[in-house]
Amino acid sequence: MSEVTSRRVVLQPSTTEIIFAWFQRVIAGYCLLFGVLYWIRLIGIYPGELWRFDLMPVHWQVAAAMLAVFFPFAAAGLWMLASWGPVIWFICAATETVMYAGFPDLFGHRILIVVSHACVALLYIVFRVTIWLQKRQLRQ
């Protein structure tokens, strides 16, 4: 084996990177589901009171319209593993966290959504730190 072939860099993703890619795609599926649910509310198929756009209070109109657009956009970015996908997801998660944890009297108290966003964010951070540590160890 020559010197050149022994110094080749292998460009295969690690197992952690493959799992992280699938993690992002699972979250993309959830984002698409949430986006569809917000669209269902906006067009009036939802069976509750005041769940048609023209009957919603203004705070719900703003939040639902924004999240109906941003969640599918985040899903596309996460599915493609684009760098902007997690950023858009974070905007959606922060918005829902503020809605349900900050203003429960206006939007209702949905602690499960807040906790799920926190868990996804924590898992994302764990994946990114683990991948960073693995790459740092390979460089040394």
C-alpha positions as CSV (number, residue, x, y, z in Angstrom):
1,M,0.0,0.0,0.0
2,S,1.4,3.4,-1.0
3,E,1.6,6.5,1.2
4,V,-1.2,8.2,-0.8
5,T,-3.7,5.4,-0.3
6,S,-3.0,5.1,3.4
7,R,-3.8,8.8,3.9
8,R,-7.2,8.7,2.2
9,V,-10.1,10.2,4.0
10,V,-13.2,8.0,4.1
11,L,-16.4,10.0,3.4
12,Q,-18.9,7.6,4.8
13,P,-21.4,8.9,7.4
14,S,-21.1,7.4,10.8
15,T,-23.8,5.4,12.4
16,T,-24.7,8.4,14.6
17,E,-25.1,10.6,11.4
18,I,-27.3,8.0,9.8
19,I,-29.5,7.8,12.9
20,F,-29.6,11.6,13.1
21,A,-30.7,11.8,9.5
22,W,-33.6,9.5,10.2
23,F,-34.4,11.4,13.4
24,Q,-34.8,14.6,11.3
25,R,-37.0,12.7,8.8
26,V,-39.3,11.5,11.6
27,I,-39.6,15.0,12.9
28,A,-40.3,16.1,9.3
29,G,-43.3,13.8,9.3
30,Y,-44.6,15.2,12.5
31,C,-44.1,18.8,11.2
32,L,-46.1,17.9,8.1
33,L,-48.8,16.4,10.2
34,F,-49.0,19.5,12.4
35,G,-49.0,21.7,9.3
36,V,-51.9,19.7,7.9
37,L,-53.8,20.0,11.2
38,Y,-53.4,23.8,11.2
39,W,-54.7,23.9,7.6
40,I,-57.7,21.8,8.6
41,R,-58.4,24.4,11.3
42,L,-58.0,27.2,8.9
43,I,-60.4,25.9,6.3
44,G,-63.1,25.0,8.7
45,I,-63.1,21.2,8.7
46,Y,-62.3,21.0,12.4
47,P,-65.5,20.2,14.4
48,G,-64.9,22.7,17.2
49,E,-66.5,26.1,17.8
50,L,-64.6,29.1,16.3
51,W,-62.4,26.9,14.3
52,R,-63.0,28.5,11.0
53,F,-60.6,31.3,10.0
54,D,-63.2,34.0,9.9
55,L,-64.6,33.0,13.3
56,M,-61.3,32.7,15.1
57,P,-60.1,35.4,17.4
58,V,-57.3,37.5,16.0
59,H,-54.6,35.9,18.1
60,W,-55.6,32.5,16.8
61,Q,-55.7,33.8,13.2
62,V,-52.2,35.0,13.4
63,A,-50.8,31.9,15.1
64,A,-52.6,29.4,12.9
65,A,-51.8,31.1,9.6
66,M,-48.1,31.4,10.5
67,L,-47.8,27.8,11.7
68,A,-49.9,26.4,8.8
69,V,-47.2,27.8,6.5
70,F,-44.1,27.3,8.6
71,F,-44.6,23.6,9.7
72,P,-44.8,22.2,6.1
73,F,-41.8,24.4,5.2
74,A,-39.9,23.0,8.2
75,A,-40.9,19.5,7.2
76,A,-39.4,20.0,3.7
77,G,-36.1,21.3,5.2
78,L,-35.8,18.6,7.7
79,W,-36.6,15.9,5.1
80,M,-34.0,17.2,2.8
81,L,-31.5,17.5,5.7
82,A,-31.0,21.2,4.8
83,S,-29.4,23.4,7.3
84,W,-32.4,25.7,7.4
85,G,-34.8,22.9,8.3
86,P,-34.0,22.8,12.0
87,V,-34.1,26.6,12.2
88,I,-37.6,26.8,10.8
89,W,-38.6,23.9,13.1
90,F,-37.2,25.9,16.1
91,I,-39.3,28.9,15.1
92,C,-42.4,26.7,15.0
93,A,-41.5,25.1,18.3
94,A,-40.8,28.4,20.0
95,T,-44.1,29.8,18.7
96,E,-46.1,26.9,20.1
97,T,-44.2,26.9,23.3
98,V,-45.0,30.6,23.8
99,M,-48.6,30.0,22.8
100,Y,-49.3,27.1,25.1
101,A,-46.9,27.8,28.0
102,G,-46.9,31.6,27.9
103,F,-50.5,32.4,27.1
104,P,-52.6,29.4,28.2
105,D,-55.6,31.6,28.8
106,L,-55.7,32.5,25.1
107,F,-54.5,29.3,23.4
108,G,-55.3,26.6,25.9
109,H,-52.9,24.6,28.1
110,R,-51.2,21.9,26.0
111,I,-48.3,20.8,28.1
112,L,-47.7,17.7,26.0
113,I,-46.8,19.8,22.9
114,V,-44.4,21.9,25.0
115,V,-42.8,18.9,26.5
116,S,-42.5,17.2,23.1
117,H,-40.8,20.2,21.6
118,A,-38.4,20.3,24.5
119,C,-37.6,16.6,24.1
120,V,-37.0,17.0,20.3
121,A,-34.7,20.0,21.0
122,L,-32.8,18.1,23.6
123,L,-32.3,15.1,21.3
124,Y,-31.2,17.4,18.5
125,I,-28.6,19.0,20.8
126,V,-27.4,15.5,21.9
127,F,-27.0,14.4,18.3
128,R,-25.1,17.5,17.2
129,V,-22.7,17.4,20.2
130,T,-22.1,13.6,19.7
131,I,-21.4,14.1,16.0
132,W,-19.1,17.0,16.8
133,L,-17.2,15.0,19.3
134,Q,-16.8,12.1,16.9
135,K,-15.5,14.3,14.1
136,R,-13.1,16.0,16.6
137,Q,-11.8,12.6,17.7
138,L,-11.3,11.6,14.1
139,R,-9.3,14.7,13.4
140,Q,-6.9,14.0,16.2
